[in-house]
């Protein structure tokens, strides 16, 4: 039995680098039909698994708590938060920046890696795109409630000027509205466009009238003809080209919330690239955090392979070093500038009342990813799970450090204060995670969580000459079943 288990592990391990051949991206001897069966069967189950039901019940309860806290906040006022003078920005802006950053990995995997023809993206891009949509939904909640009078949030939009009060286009919060809404729209179109062929497969396999009608409407008449594929591939390429600059621009605009201020600790030109690297860093960590249990619970180990996980962990390592370089550069510029206020802001982060958050951020974001230099950590699921959990914790505390430590020490000591989150702050943060996981669980229950059409395109059977070299015939079936 031990020999059989060892052979099985070897079959499912495609992380070895053999220069004479390309490592397979789909393992287990799967063909087109088996890939379709594995992915579609997840959405076709008459009843979800017990684990899904428990996870959904917990997530739905947390989402309900989030809704109740938002109602309580609007009915009572932002005094239920821990914000004070001078810390006027608290958990709301911290959570907003955190969730926008989480949403970056999906579009990067789908758009940038697609343009660079990185075939290993095909196994993970679908639920990474879904993660983007759900993370931006969570992010969009916080600016609306942060304004205090949430019923006047529409003032941020350029509505007609009949009230003689045109919005202030110099406000970074207004820039966020345009940047995040554009990013959400393009990401949603990109996600839905990629699902159309797979939704057609679910339509054709539907066993009930309701499922056939619903999936049929979502598949918008897809029949898999040559003309359909030509239009699909052209539209997918155009959306990828449109989404690529958004990956770089959206979090750069979010960083302007801080960089355009004259506050020490914020007023620095390194924020745009530093924020983009951090967003990709924590976004990929969240993808790994979702992929490891998903492939385990849904039987997708042969499609989401160890090589997919290892490649993502390499990107986490690279972007983590960029983030660490950003931390060091901030300190160097503060010293080199000769500005005593800037120097104090960073010394205060290091040794001030919030020193614990700074060192927690540094440990999670700079030290923890260094374990990915070891291949055993990069390819062992439970080890990588520990690292990526620390990464996500560290990236949340990075936003905490930027927002709170810079505001809590004003230019005059008489204006200094200490920010303490209340139970409403903490509950809203936890509730946002509940909303995120509830939406993700609904997605994996009713939609194809793996891009079947794209996975089949990187399999050996997709080669028109595959059957001539002794492989099973299948070149003509690359976009069927």
N, C-alpha and C positions, 0 to 999 in steps of 0.2 A: 504493500500500500504506500509506503514511503517513496519508493521509486516512481510509482504512478503519479503521486502528488508532485514530485520534483519535475517529472516530465511535463505535467500539466502547467506548472508555473513557468517552465521554459517556453512552452508554446505561447503563453499569454504575455511573454516579455519581449517587446520589440524595441528596447532601449539600447541595444548594443550597436556600436558604430562600425559597420563593415564597409570599407571603401569600395568593395567590388559590387555591392548591390544596395538598392534602396530599401530601407526597412518598411515592411507592410504597415498600412494604417488601419486595416481591418483584419482581425485575427479569427482563429477558430474555423477556418475553411468555409466561411459564409459566402453565399452567392446573393444575387439580387433578391430572390424570393425570400430568403431567410432574413435579410436585413429589413425588408418590408414587414415581415411577420413579427420580428422582435419589436420594432418601433410602433407599428399600428396596434399590436395587441395591448399595449399599455393604455391606449385611449379607448379600446373596445371592451375592456372588462366590464361585465354587468355591474359589479360592485367593486369599489376601491379596496385596497388592502387595509388591514387593521392599523398598520403603522401610519398610512396616509390619513386615516380617519382621526387618529389621536393627534397627529401633527396639525391637521386642519382645525380641529376643535380648539387646540391651544392658540393657534394663530388667530382664529376668529374671535376668541375671547379677548386677546390683546388688542385686536382691531376695535372691538366694541369699547374697550377701555379708552382707546385713543379718541374715538368719537365722543364719548362722555366727557373726557377732559377738555376737548375743544369747545364743546357746548358750555361747560363750566367756565372756561376761560373767557369766552365771548360774553357770557352773562354776568360775570363778576368783574373782569378787567385784568390787565396784565400784572396787577399787584400780587396775583397768586404765583407769579414767577419770582425767581430770586434776583431779578435785575434791579439795579439801584443806581445812584449817582456815585461814581462816574461810569459804572459798568452798565451801559444801556443795551448792549448786545449780549445775550446769554446763549442758552441752549438752542434757541430757535435758529439763529444764524449758524451756529456750530453744526447743527444737524443738517441744515440746508447745504452747506459746503460739503459735508461728509457724503450725503446721498448723491449729490451731483457727481462727485468723484467716483463713487461706486459705479455709476452708469457709464463710465468711459470705456471700460474693457470690452463691452459687447460690441460697440461700434468699431473699436480698433480691430478686434478679431475679425469682424465681418467685412469691413471696408478696406482698411490698410493692408491686412494680410491677404485679402482677396486680390488687391491690385498688385501685390508683390508675388502672387501665385504661390502662396504657402499652403500646400494641400493639407497639412495637418490640422488646419482650422476647421475642416468640414465636420469633424465629430463633435465639436463643442460650440460652434457658432450659433446654433439655434437657441439654446437656453441662455447663452451669453447675451444675445440680442433681447430676449425676453427679460433678463435681469436688468438691462438698460432701461427698458420701458417702465418697469415697476419701480426702479430706484428713482427715476425722474418724477414719477407720480408722488412718491414719498417726499422728494425734495420740494416739489411745487407747493406742498401744503404749508410749509413753514414761513415763507415770505408773506403769504396771505394773512396768517394769524399774527405775524410779528409786527405788522403795522399798528396793532392795538385796536383800532376800529375796523375790524375785518369787513364790515359792510361798505366801507369806502375804499376797498382795495382796487376798485376799478379806476381810481384816480391815477394809477400808474400807467394806464393805457392811453393812447392818444385819441380819445373820443372827441367828437365835434365840440368846438369852443363856445357853445351857446351860453355856458355859465361863466364866461370870461375868466376861466382858470385853466390855462394850458399846463400840462405836466412839465416838470422840470427835466429836460433832456440831459442835463448835466449830472443827474443823480445816477450812481452806479446801480441802484435798485431797479431803475427803469431799464438799464442796459441788460440786467439779468433777465427781465421779463422777455425781451426780444431774443436773447441768446438761448435761453433754456427752452422757450416755446418752439423756436426754430429747430433746435436739436431734437426735441421730442417728436416733432412732426416728421422730420426726415428719418429718424430712427424707427418710428412706427411704420412708415411706408416701406422702409427697407426690410423690416421684420416680416411684414405681411406679404410683400412681394416674394420673398424667399419661400414662404409657406404654401403658396398657391399650388404647385405640383403635388405636394404632400397632402394637402387638404383634398385634392381630387382623388388621391388614393384612398383616403378614408371615406369619401363619398361613394366610390365604386365598391368598397367592401362593406358598406353599411348594411345592417341586418334589420333595421327598423325604419319606418317611414320618416319619423322625426329626424333621425340622424342623417338620413339621405338628403332631406330638404335643407337642413342647417348647413351641413358640409357642402352641399351643392351650391347654396347661395354664396358661401365663403369662397368656393373654388372659381366663381365667376365664369362658368362655362368652359373651364380648362379641359381639353381633350388630348393634349400631348402631340398635336400635329407639328410638322416641321415649322410652319409659320408661327405657331404659338411659342415654340422654343426660340426662334429667332427674336421675336419681340421681347420675350422674357429675358434673354441674355443681354440684349441691348439695354433694356430698362434697368436691370440689375447692375450693369456696369456704370451707367449714368448715376444711379443713386449712390453707388460706392464712391465715385469720384466727387459727388456732392457732399457726402458724409465725412470724407477724409479731412478736409480743412476744419470741419466743425469740431472734430476731436481735439484739435489744437486751439481753436478759437474760444470754445465755450468756457472752459475752465480758466483760460486767460482772462476773459471778461469777468468771471466770478472773482478772480484775484484782484481785479480793479476795485472791488468793494473796499479793499484795504489799501492797495498801492497808491491810489489817487489821493488818499488822505495825507495830512502833514503830521500825523501822529508817529512818534518814535516807535519803531518795531513794525510799522506797516509801510512807511513811505520808502519803498525800495523797488528797484527795477527788476530784481531777480524773481519776483513773485510769479509772473506769468509762466516761464518755463519750469519753475520750481513746483507750481501748483499742477501743471500738466503731468509732470513726471510722477508726482504723488498720487494723482488721480488714476493713472494707469497702474501704478504700484498696488493701491488698495483695490482697484477694480479687478485685477487678475487674481488677487488673493480671495476675493469673494467668489469668483468663478470656480476656483479650486475648491473652496469651501462648499459650494453647491454640487460640483461634479463628483467628488469622492463618494458622498452618500448616495447620490443619484445612480451612479453606475453599479453600486453595491445592491441597492434595494430594487432596482428595476431590471437587473440582469443585462446591463449594457457594457460589461467589462471588455467584450470583444470589439466594441465600436468606439467607446471612450477608453483608449488603451493607456498603458503606462507612459508611452511616448508623448501622448497629448499632455499628460500631467507634468512630465519632466520638462517639456518645452515651456509650459507656462511658468514653472518654477524657475527656469533660467531667466525668463523675462522679469519675474519678481526680484530675483537677485540683481539683475542689471539696473532696474529702476530704483531699487532700494539703495544702491550705491549712488545713484544720481541724487536721491533725496538726502543722503548723508553729506554729499558734496554741497548741496544747497544749505544745509545747516551750518557747515563750516564756513561757507562763503559769507553768510549773514554775519557771523562773528567777526570775520576779517574786515568786511566793509564797515561795520560799526567801529572797529578800532582804527581803521585807516582814514575814516572820514574826519576824525578829530572832534566829532559832535558829542558833547558830554551827555546830552539827553539820550542820544542813540546808544551810547556806550552803557548808560545806566539801565536802559530798557533790557539789554541782553544780559547784563550782570544780574538784574532782578529776576530774569527767567531762570538763571543758573542757580542763584543762591537765595532768592526772595521767598515770599510766603507760598508760592506755587512751585517750589523747586521739585516737589515730588512728581508733579505732572510733566515737567520738562524731562526729568531723568527717565520716567516711564516711557515717554515718547521716544527718546533716544534709544533706550534699550530695545523696544519693540520694533522700531523702524530701521535701525542701523545694525544692531547686534544680532537680532533673531534671524534675519534673512541670510546672514553669513553661513548658517548651517547648510544652506543649499549648495555650497561648494562641494559637499560630499554627495556622491551619487546615491548612496543608500538612503539619505534623507529625501533627496529629490524623487525617489521612486517608491518609497514606502508610504502607503496612504496615511497611517495614523501619525507618522512623524510630520508629514507635510501639513496635516490638519492642525497640529499644534502650532507650527510656525505661522500659518496663514491666519489663525485666530489671533495670535499676538500682533500680526501686522495690522489687522483691522482695528484692534484695540488701540494700537499706537497711532494710526492715522486719525482716529477720532480725537485722541488727546493732542495731536498736532494742531488741529483746528481749535481745540480748547486753549492751548498755549497761545496761539496767535491772537485769538479774540480777547481772552480774559486778562492775560498778563499785561498786554499793552494798554488796556483801558483802566485797569485797577490802580495804576500809578500815574496820575496826571502830572502836569508840569509843577503844580504847587502841592506840597505835602498836605495842606489843609483840604485838598480835594481827593485825597487817597481814600480808597475803600476796599472792602473784601467781598467777593462774590461767592455766595453759597446757593447752590441749586435747591429748590424745594421739591416736595414729593410730586408736584404737578410737572416740573421739569423732567424728573426722572421717569415718571409714568408716560409722558409724551414721547420720550426717546424710546422706551421699551415698546410702546404701542406702535411706533413707526416700523419697528422690526416685525411686529405682528402683521401689519398691513402688507409689508414686503413679502413675507413668507406665505401669507394667505393667497396673494395674487400668484405667486410662483407655484404653489401647490395646485391651484385651479388650472394653471397652464399645463402642468405635466399630466394632469388628469384628463383633459379634454382636447389637447392639441399635440401634434407630433413634436416631441422634445428634441429629436435629432433630425437634421436635414437629410432625409433619405436620398433625394435626388442628387445632392452634392456628395454624399458618402459613396454612392454607387459610381460616380464619375471618377473617383480615385482608386477604385478597385481594379485588379488585373482584368476582370471580365469586360471592363469598359473599353479595352483596347480592341480595335476591329480585327487585329491579327492574333488575338490571344488564342483562338482555337487552332491556329496553324502551328503552334509550338507545343501542342500537347495538352493545353489547358482545356477546361470545359467550355463548350461553345456558349457564347453569351454576348458577343459584341452587339448584336441587334437589339438586345434587351436592356441596354444601359439606362434607358429612361422609361422603362415600363415597370409594371408590378410594383 
